[in-house]
């Protein structure tokens, strides 16, 4: 058991190192391969009409003129021990783990992520319940009623859900369900601790929009698995023994399908 835990910890550390290296490569190395100069990279943080002096100062401040190895070490050091960003006479300290500094909001990135974490967790938690329960339920009913009108409508809707990206269905839901038909209120996120009812009302439409894609995938997979299991010999044996159809479906067919 101890060896297994140590192997898993080692694999986790290796994965973290790989993600760190790939992230650095995307933002620091890949632009250079595309022909972007250090001044060009610094132009993203200066403004719309930067002066040569401002570009040079930004390049020096961010260390974009340093060798790639030095920049990577500074990048890792910032993650582990924190980093300081100098803006003229002002110095901003980014405590460890420093995930970077936003030049748009003029603040470290990690506090912004933590500030938005309740919204992210609320969205993921509610949508996951909807897409698992809804997707599996629709898949089971479609398999049991194979070839029926419900099966055709459900799989057609699932095909649409798999094909359309979430941001497109989100815009459609916002345009019609909120602004056109006014079925849902136009409001911002309300914390669960302040008003649970308002929290549910605000989050319900985002939950359904996010769950639509994944529920469609779960429905198609569940239906395919159920149809395969329902053709097995032990299912025919269970029916021949006189078990109820409900028990055959949920105990003998659904359980192996869920794997």
JOPEDA-V740990 format. One record per helix or strand of 3 or more residues. SS is the DSSP state (h for helix, s for strand). FROM is the first residue (numbers start at 0). TO is the last residue. If there is no record, write none. Layout:
SS&FROM&TO ; SS&FROM&TO
This chain:
h&1&32 ; h&37&44 ; h&51&61 ; h&67&80 ; s&82&86 ; s&89&93 ; h&108&143 ; h&148&162 ; h&165&179 ; h&195&229 ; h&232&239 ; h&244&257
